[in-house]
Amino acid sequence: MPLEIQGKKIHYEIYGEGKPIVILNGIMMSTYSWHQFLSSLSANNQLILVDFFDQGQSDNYEEEYDQILQVEVVKTLLDKLKLTDITLVGISYGGAVALKFAATYPSDISKLIVFNTAIQSGDWQRAIGDSWILSKNDPDNFYATTIPLVYATDFYNNNPSWIRERKKLLLDKVFTNQTFMDRTERLTNSAKNYNVVDDLKNITAKTMVIGSEDDYLTPVKAQRKIAEGIKGSDLIIIADCGHASMYEKPVVFTSLILGFVNQ
């Protein structure tokens, strides 16, 4: 289902009926990344998936931009669908956009869930982003630079078959795709000046902040700061889990969403 913004196409998908759940992708994800969760998340709820600019089936955005552009993607989509009683869910890059959206348009959503999300991009985060960009033209180097840090050490070491299949998929079909890599560079650059430290006080939605014990990219310390900045929010830390909580702990991931949405 296309949505037009500035003459460009934004792709979104809708499944099921009930209280709406809108999920925002991590930086290297797309709507397809959530298809393994369709049966659980849309069984009793309406599930809305969306690709940001430079993701999935949405159009490229080749001019310089920051995450406010993606906030406006979400705003335009929600206005078009005329949804009420929305829960906005974001992970990592999508969590950053979700926080920005909730602070900018506080009356547009009733609940907010952010998984594995940073509170700001400092020199360390920018250095990580720079390392991704510097390795983007070498698929094996890019994999080695990005993927091991996404998972908890124990998960990576204890699931060799899953990791091998994932690596083959990424190297054969994703990291060799120049369009995908150029998009990833633009998305990475769009987060370089991200900072919601002073915005959190404007969030009025009932909020759950979820971090992972072994997340190296967005550590528990960052999740605590987000929760402290949003009045009345709940903080959950998933044990023995890394940054990719939806893949490492899928039952916990979906249970937290559905329990919070439908309580």
FISE-889350 format. One record per residue (C-alpha): x, y, z. Coordinates in pm, 1 decimal. Layout:
          x          y          z
          X          Y          Z
...
// end
This chain:
          x          y          z
        0.0        0.0        0.0
      184.6      315.8     -112.2
      181.3      644.4       76.6
      319.2      955.1      -92.7
      536.9     1209.5       85.6
      715.2     1482.8     -110.1
      629.8     1291.5     -427.1
      803.0      977.8     -298.5
      652.4      640.6     -206.7
      638.6      504.2      148.2
      548.3      136.3      180.5
      329.1        9.0      462.3
      132.0     -306.3      544.4
     -173.7     -373.8      763.7
     -272.4     -706.5      921.1
     -554.0     -811.3     1156.0
     -802.6     -615.3     1362.4
     -814.4     -474.5     1714.9
     -608.7     -219.9     1905.1
     -348.7      -86.2     1658.6
       21.6     -160.1     1699.0
      256.7       39.6     1473.6
      610.4     -101.0     1457.0
      912.1      104.0     1346.0
     1215.6      -74.0     1199.8
     1573.3      -87.1     1312.7
     1827.3       63.4     1074.9
     1893.1     -245.1      857.6
     1540.2     -381.6      880.0
     1223.0     -361.3      667.6
      859.9     -466.1      698.0
      971.2     -812.9      587.0
     1179.9     -844.1      904.9
      856.6     -865.7     1105.4
      679.2    -1129.5      896.1
      780.7    -1409.1     1132.6
      582.1    -1227.2     1403.2
      263.6    -1171.9     1200.2
       61.2    -1456.9     1349.7
      130.7    -1358.5     1710.1
      111.7     -980.6     1679.2
     -195.6     -964.7     1453.3
     -402.8    -1246.7     1607.4
     -598.7    -1005.4     1828.2
     -460.6     -668.6     1718.9
     -423.7     -458.2     1408.3
      -57.0     -461.3     1312.2
       82.3     -179.5     1095.4
      431.9     -211.9      950.4
      611.8       66.8      764.5
      938.4      114.9      579.9
     1107.8      449.7      641.2
     1271.1      635.3      355.2
     1575.3      432.1      245.3
     1428.4      106.8      377.8
     1260.7     -193.5      218.7
     1003.9     -104.6      -45.0
      998.2      268.0       28.9
     1177.9      513.2     -197.5
     1530.6      643.2     -159.1
     1589.3      985.5       -8.3
     1920.4     1093.4     -155.0
     1937.8     1443.7       -7.5
     2089.3     1492.3      337.8
     1832.5     1439.5      615.4
     1796.5     1358.5      983.2
     1546.2     1146.5     1176.7
     1285.1     1423.2     1184.8
     1212.3     1323.6      824.9
     1120.6      973.8      945.2
      906.3     1124.3     1223.2
      704.9     1297.1      950.2
      669.5      963.8      768.8
      500.0      822.6     1079.1
      284.5     1134.3     1123.6
      163.8     1124.1      762.0
       82.0      752.9      787.4
     -114.8      786.3     1111.5
     -306.1     1086.3      976.9
     -396.8      895.2      661.2
     -518.1      589.0      853.5
     -706.3      801.3     1111.1
     -608.1      562.6     1388.4
     -691.6      608.4     1756.0
     -565.7      438.0     2072.3
     -234.5      359.7     1901.6
       63.5      184.4     2053.3
      385.0      293.6     1881.1
      666.4       37.7     1903.2
     1023.3      103.7     1790.9
     1350.0      -83.6     1814.3
     1695.4       77.2     1789.2
     1677.0      332.6     1501.7
     1298.6      288.9     1505.1
     1296.5      343.4     1880.1
     1478.9      673.0     1833.0
     1218.9      782.4     1577.9
      942.1      665.6     1812.3
     1077.8      878.0     2098.4
     1108.1     1179.8     1870.3
      754.1     1124.3     1745.0
      608.4     1083.2     2094.3
      775.5     1406.2     2208.8
      673.4     1601.5     1897.3
      313.7     1472.8     1869.4
      226.5     1360.8     2223.8
     -150.1     1348.6     2166.9
     -124.6     1120.8     1861.2
      -47.8      799.4     2050.6
     -170.8      646.5     2374.6
      112.0      400.7     2443.4
      480.6      383.7     2355.9
      724.4       90.7     2364.8
     1092.3      132.5     2283.0
     1336.1     -158.2     2265.0
     1715.4     -124.8     2265.9
     1718.5      247.3     2195.9
     1983.2      514.6     2247.6
     1914.8      841.6     2426.6
     2162.7     1033.8     2210.6
     2445.1      991.4     1960.1
     2777.6     1086.5     2110.3
     3133.0     1046.8     1981.0
     3131.0      670.9     2050.6
     2808.4      612.2     1856.0
     2931.9      828.1     1567.8
     3259.0      632.8     1558.7
     3062.3      308.1     1530.9
     2860.6      459.5     1246.8
     3177.4      576.0     1073.7
     3321.2      222.6     1093.4
     3008.5       90.9      919.0
     3041.0      345.1      639.3
     3414.6      283.0      593.0
     3352.2      -91.5      549.2
     3039.8      -70.8      333.1
     3210.0     -162.4        4.7
     3351.9     -488.5      143.2
     3066.9     -728.2      238.4
     3280.6     -955.7      457.6
     3433.7     -658.4      636.5
     3093.0     -496.2      680.8
     2952.3     -817.3      829.6
     3244.1     -848.5     1070.9
     3213.9     -481.7     1167.8
     2839.1     -477.3     1230.2
     2678.7     -812.0     1302.0
     2870.0     -972.7     1593.5
     2801.7     -664.2     1809.3
     2428.4     -694.4     1743.4
     2400.6    -1021.0     1936.3
     2482.2    -1126.2     2289.4
     2806.9    -1325.7     2311.4
     2632.8    -1641.3     2435.8
     2364.7    -1624.8     2165.2
     2625.9    -1583.1     1891.0
     2840.9    -1867.5     2026.1
     2556.5    -2106.7     2110.7
     2359.1    -2080.6     1784.5
     2620.7    -2151.5     1514.9
     2377.8    -2296.3     1258.7
     2141.7    -1997.3     1284.1
     2433.8    -1755.0     1265.7
     2579.6    -1934.2      960.9
     2246.8    -1922.1      776.2
     2202.7    -1557.8      867.5
     2555.9    -1474.8      750.4
     2502.7    -1652.8      418.9
     2179.0    -1464.2      357.9
     2336.6    -1128.3      439.5
     2649.0    -1185.9      230.8
     2467.6    -1338.7      -67.6
     2169.6    -1105.5      -94.2
     2204.0     -798.5      124.4
     2554.3     -668.5      185.8
     2646.6     -722.0     -180.9
     2358.3     -496.7     -287.3
     2503.2     -151.0     -352.8
     2163.7       19.2     -325.7
     2111.0     -131.3       20.9
     2457.5      -25.4      131.9
     2409.7      331.9        6.5
     2077.1      345.6      190.3
     2241.0      216.8      508.1
     2501.9      491.3      484.2
     2231.9      760.4      456.0
     2031.9      612.1      743.2
     2345.4      593.8      958.0
     2429.0      956.0      884.0
     2073.0     1062.2      964.9
     2126.3      950.4     1326.6
     2458.1     1129.5     1383.8
     2302.0     1426.2     1565.5
     2025.3     1232.3     1741.4
     1949.6     1357.8     2093.7
     1626.1     1326.2     2294.1
     1763.8     1419.2     2636.8
     1560.9     1740.8     2652.6
     1259.4     1598.6     2463.8
     1164.0     1314.2     2694.7
      974.7     1541.4     2935.2
      724.4     1614.1     2656.2
      618.3     1250.5     2622.5
      277.1     1186.6     2778.3
      199.0      838.9     2639.1
      206.8      547.1     2880.0
      556.9      416.2     2813.1
      756.2       96.2     2852.4
     1132.4      111.8     2797.2
     1298.6     -223.5     2729.7
     1670.4     -291.8     2727.4
     1887.5     -602.1     2715.6
     2144.1     -711.6     2968.8
     2412.3     -781.3     2704.7
     2335.7     -501.1     2458.1
     2666.1     -336.8     2364.2
     2522.9      -87.8     2114.4
     2254.5       63.1     2340.6
     2356.7      -37.1     2693.1
     2125.1      -69.7     2991.7
     2256.6      264.1     3119.2
     2093.9      437.3     2821.0
     1762.3      260.1     2880.2
     1763.4      374.8     3242.5
     1817.7      735.0     3135.4
     1527.6      716.4     2891.2
     1297.7      570.7     3156.2
     1405.2      831.5     3410.3
     1321.5     1107.8     3162.7
      965.6      989.7     3086.9
      727.9     1042.7     3375.9
      562.9      721.7     3498.2
      737.8      494.1     3249.1
      819.7      128.9     3316.8
     1168.7      -15.3     3265.6
     1224.2     -380.1     3170.7
     1566.9     -541.0     3124.6
     1578.4     -872.5     2934.5
     1838.1    -1107.1     3081.7
     2097.7    -1287.5     2865.7
     2006.2    -1090.0     2555.5
     2179.0     -854.8     2313.4
     2070.5     -572.1     2085.1
     1859.3     -790.4     1853.1
     1607.9     -877.9     2122.4
     1331.9     -973.8     1875.3
     1549.0    -1252.9     1730.6
     1724.3    -1365.4     2048.4
     1413.5    -1368.5     2272.0
     1112.4    -1371.6     2035.1
      862.0    -1505.9     2290.7
      965.7    -1247.1     2550.0
      962.0     -976.9     2283.1
      608.4    -1047.4     2162.5
      476.1    -1113.2     2513.0
      596.2     -776.5     2636.5
      430.2     -597.1     2345.8
       96.9     -780.0     2364.7
       77.7     -762.6     2743.3
      139.9     -387.9     2746.4
      -95.1     -313.6     2455.0
     -387.4     -524.7     2571.3
     -370.8     -497.9     2949.2
// end
